[in-house]
Amino acid sequence: MAERYRADILVSCLHDRAPDLIPNLKAEVIRRGLKDEVRVIEAGCRGFCSMGPVLLVEPNGIFYIGVQPADVPELVEETLVKGRVVERLTYEEPTTHASIAYYEDIPFYSKQERIVLRHCGLINPQSIDEYIAVGGYQALGKALISMTPEEIIDELKRSGLRGRGGAGFPTGRKWEAGRKAEGETKYVLVNGDEGDPNCFMDRALMEADPHSILEGLIIGAYVVGAHQGYIYIPYEHSGSVKSMRTALEQARDYGLLGADILGSGFEFDAELRLGAHSFVGGESTALMHAVEGKVSEPRPKHIHTTEVGIWGRPSCLNNVKTLSIVPEIISRGADWFGGIGTETSKGTQVFSLAGKINNVGLAEVPMGITIRELVFDVGGGIPKGREFKALQIGGPSGGFLPASLLDMPMDYETLADAGSMMGTGGVVILDDRTCVVDTARYFLDFLRDESCGKCTSCREGIRCMLEILTRITEGRGEVADLDTLETLGHVVKSVSLCGLGKTAPNPVLSTLRYFRDEYMAHIEDKKCPGGVCKALIEYYIIEDLCNGCGACRRKCPEAAISGEKKEVHVIDPALCIKCGICFDVCKFDAVGVR
Amino acid sequence: MATLIIDGQEVHAEEGQTILEVARANGFEIPTLCYHPQLEPYGACRLCIVEVIRSGRSRLETSCTHPAWDGLEVKTRSPAVIEARRVILGLLLSRCPNVPVIQELALEYGITEPPFPAEDPEEKCILCGLCVRTCHELVKADVLNFSQAGVERRVGPPFLEKTRQCIGCGACTIVCPTGAIEIVLQQAGIYKEKPLGPTAAIWVPSLQAVPNVPVIDIDACIRFRQNDRTEGEIADACGVCQMVCEAGAINFDQQDEVVELAVGTVIVATGFQMWDPAQLSQYSYGKSPNIITGMEFEHLSNAGGITSGEILLADGRMPERVAIIHCVGSRDHNAHKYCSRICCMYSLKQAHLVRDKTGADVYEFYMDMRAFGKGYEEFYERVQEEGVAMIRGRGAEVEVLPDGKLRVKGEDANLGRLVYVDVDMVVLSTAIEAPHDANQVAALFGLSRSEDGFFAEAHPKMRPVETNTGGVFLAGTAQGPRDVPDTVAHAGAAASMALALMDQGEVTISPAVAVVDEELCSACKTCISLCPYTAISFIEEDNVARVNEALCKGCGTCVAACPAGAIMARHFTDLQILAQIEGLFRVPA
């Protein structure tokens, strides 16, 4: 490496939040004559969405949040020329209001244990040299030169690694089945089709650390005896496609793909396969159909795809996160990995935190963390100090868990027993201003469109469940509907072919289990306790709190609010369309919902 | 060999069988909608679910896709299975509330009303994919597929547009369990609902065919059509008949063969064809599906036909009034001048059948009633007694009225005035005529044709089955219109003549035949086309024309025509004729 720099600015949040940030930084660095001293790097995702755009100044680890192009001159002047921290761009601890300048001290990061995301935002993802500099491809060398496939399988089995795609099948066992499967030609596949609406960890990983996935893939190919791999990514995920494509080219240039990898005699190459994005497209057989060029819909798996996969040949499919973990286990050993997490769920899980939570973003924490720790310690709690109502986990077809389960550890089995699932780790937090019936309805609406439509039970079952939920949220529900929902839900679960149908009723069944009273409130009292379902709510002015500022009156699109200045205002229910603007604009919490 | 337990009973399964196949083979009933034995199982309708217990774990699985593994325990009617099927049928009925198949299945599981509101009450498609799989796996046309996802899922050609890839084979309409796909016939004059025209590509040529075996119509057969259309690229489309034929009797490689037989006699019995009434526009044939020919009436009325012998209108109703028009194309200077001879009697029979089967009023428009044979006049009287109205006079015109009724106009010669009748169905007693390719047959056998187009017999009274070509005889309607008894008699005579000839063993022929002097023959082939008896053939290897003495009648045409003077008529040589002339002119001494 010929060039040496005294500092790196690693910029994350590249996706349209501040498109000018990097050009501005680069221009400023040149303007200040720091071109040969400071390097601006387009790094990957740091996972701290609610604070973006964020950037990290290394080597001292100063972490800036909410950086805008206008902040660039000051930032360069202060931090890179004078060596000082720009206080106003640092993270502020919400409770103590203390400013935290260094990345490692921020609770959101300090409480995480990053294995999958170990390099994300810390290296230049488009440089294989940087990946190698942080120890990349060492595990591949170790695996190819000094380990037999059986030893690797044994190591993975001992580590307890389970597939991170959602189902949690033990990776060691899958690779063992792939190795034992009979066939001249075998394939290894990468599942990069992330479909959950609020999840982006796979994308973040592919964009921020593509080589770790590739390294895991080559090790997997060596283990099962495949010489060809396919990396399936929906073409809409252009960042992932670009990143993986560059990584493949670089690896090929470095001899890490092709014939005689690292002098081991092992031959392997991989190529990208792009498909159209769909939620069900990430299902293993649907994905394999897509790789074959067919309609991406699932088929029965009475015989595992490790035996009969693409083109009828043994095919070993792994999620990007699983593959990324493998090199770490090879390097650091099964005992290290097995020491993290719980008895049955080893290692860490990347959770995507969304909804009513302060620290929206990606957080990687040990398996078995309690909901309380995840939401309040890592996630920073609920905004505006509202009350935690439920946590929905496992993507759109995950179940809802109530506040009474806040101290439940999050691992595969416990979550499943509670009526939810780990899935890919998508988490949505609901506060007391959220209606669970409406939220369940929202997820079913998503699933209705995303079901491939093959199985009667899934296609029509979701439609009919949605029909009932819509009726309930519109105040036309009946008590008997709840039994119908339960019957339908159980049949759809037990009868449908693939994971989508088998989990689609979860949002309904779990809310019926934990929030039945909220359903009953909708049906019997015609009330929406969360104050969301428009047909069942009414906005009103709380007289004691209203000081007659007129903000609500001016904003009301239907002129439904009247009142003299400094007098208590009134909402005319006949004109009110329940848009909720008054509720949002009132600075005195004087607008109520009932 | 795998052993399973289905509903407590031990059954055996072959390698590769599914649970559904084994269960059905052993008499267990499992409902299906998306399954077809000739197609890859798909598992879309989910109706065939059964409880599968394997290593202590019980699951609901689709029996159509699940392999019949050794040691499985299967329950086809456990409470969980019944409950799930009931829910699925409720969902299907809510999608397609007006499809009888779904209604019936739902009723079996106690569902009378759709439990949920339908998005489109007219929806018929249950998205079972049978059509898609048929089009892909069997027809190999790949026209139909699924598009869109979830509740928006549809079946159709790409972009739901007409495509030339579709060969219109109709296989999709046949496999569709709910009648969601229909083929629209754009050709008029054909019963749409119960077509008289189109049929499967395999059929028995006629109901009393001998031998009574089916043939493949290669112009309609999907396999042959796909092969032709794609220039052999899609070579093994369909083949369903071969899959289902237990006797293994289907052979696609069988080709038409030309069989050469050396024979001494030939009986030409090439029959007739029906005259096409569309040629005379006043009969409006083709303008209404209820105007049919006598032959089409026979198809309709036959017990083995498409309506199982019921006489129905195109919309499936029974006719209340039927007109039968005689002499359509016969005794008509615009068509055939001759009497087709059989129409009067078949028209009377059809009038009788209509009266008998439907009780409809029947009107016969006739010019003369030619009830010419034994018992025929008596039958005519009987039909009259049955109440058939006889209107003496040609049915002049058929008009299709705006309400679909048909108005038959004509002159009642007995009353001496114009009449019309409004009816539901018109049967045209069309003429019979010589087959369209009679010319080729005539040329092949050296036959001549009379003015009416039928083959001419050697003598109308004395030699009614012989032709001018020795050893070639005529039988039946090839010679002229006749009904079945007359045809049988005529054919018997032809057979006797042929046998008598063959029985001689040796045939005495006239010595006066032509002979070619091969030294002189210039191989111009002029004689070959001139010989009315096809007695001269060209011998390629010797490059000369040669006369078949058994066929030659010694007419002398070739002798006169031969430009090289190479043909001589034996016993009529120039020398002999000149000598005769000389003899004639000799003055007795």
Boltz contact constraints between the chains, C-beta under 6 A:
constraints:
  - contact:
      token1: [A, 300]
      token2: [B, 43]
      max_distance: 6.0
  - contact:
      token1: [A, 300]
      token2: [B, 65]
      max_distance: 6.0
  - contact:
      token1: [A, 302]
      token2: [B, 66]
      max_distance: 6.0
  - contact:
      token1: [A, 302]
      token2: [B, 67]
      max_distance: 6.0
  - contact:
      token1: [A, 448]
      token2: [B, 150]
      max_distance: 6.0
  - contact:
      token1: [A, 448]
      token2: [B, 151]
      max_distance: 6.0
  - contact:
      token1: [A, 449]
      token2: [B, 150]
      max_distance: 6.0
  - contact:
      token1: [A, 451]
      token2: [B, 150]
      max_distance: 6.0
  - contact:
      token1: [A, 452]
      token2: [B, 149]
      max_distance: 6.0
  - contact:
      token1: [A, 453]
      token2: [B, 149]
      max_distance: 6.0
  - contact:
      token1: [A, 453]
      token2: [B, 150]
      max_distance: 6.0
  - contact:
      token1: [A, 453]
      token2: [B, 153]
      max_distance: 6.0
  - contact:
      token1: [A, 454]
      token2: [B, 44]
      max_distance: 6.0
  - contact:
      token1: [A, 455]
      token2: [B, 46]
      max_distance: 6.0
  - contact:
      token1: [A, 456]
      token2: [B, 45]
      max_distance: 6.0
  - contact:
      token1: [A, 456]
      token2: [B, 46]
      max_distance: 6.0
  - contact:
      token1: [A, 456]
      token2: [B, 88]
      max_distance: 6.0
  - contact:
      token1: [A, 456]
      token2: [B, 91]
      max_distance: 6.0
  - contact:
      token1: [A, 456]
      token2: [B, 92]
      max_distance: 6.0
  - contact:
      token1: [A, 457]
      token2: [B, 46]
      max_distance: 6.0
  - contact:
      token1: [A, 457]
      token2: [B, 88]
      max_distance: 6.0
  - contact:
      token1: [A, 460]
      token2: [B, 91]
      max_distance: 6.0
  - contact:
      token1: [A, 460]
      token2: [B, 95]
      max_distance: 6.0
  - contact:
      token1: [A, 461]
      token2: [B, 91]
      max_distance: 6.0
  - contact:
      token1: [A, 463]
      token2: [B, 151]
      max_distance: 6.0
  - contact:
      token1: [A, 464]
      token2: [B, 116]
      max_distance: 6.0
  - contact:
      token1: [A, 467]
      token2: [B, 116]
      max_distance: 6.0
  - contact:
      token1: [A, 491]
      token2: [B, 84]
      max_distance: 6.0
  - contact:
      token1: [A, 491]
      token2: [B, 87]
      max_distance: 6.0
  - contact:
      token1: [A, 494]
      token2: [B, 60]
      max_distance: 6.0
  - contact:
      token1: [A, 495]
      token2: [B, 46]
      max_distance: 6.0
  - contact:
      token1: [A, 495]
      token2: [B, 49]
      max_distance: 6.0
  - contact:
      token1: [A, 495]
      token2: [B, 60]
      max_distance: 6.0
  - contact:
      token1: [A, 495]
      token2: [B, 84]
      max_distance: 6.0
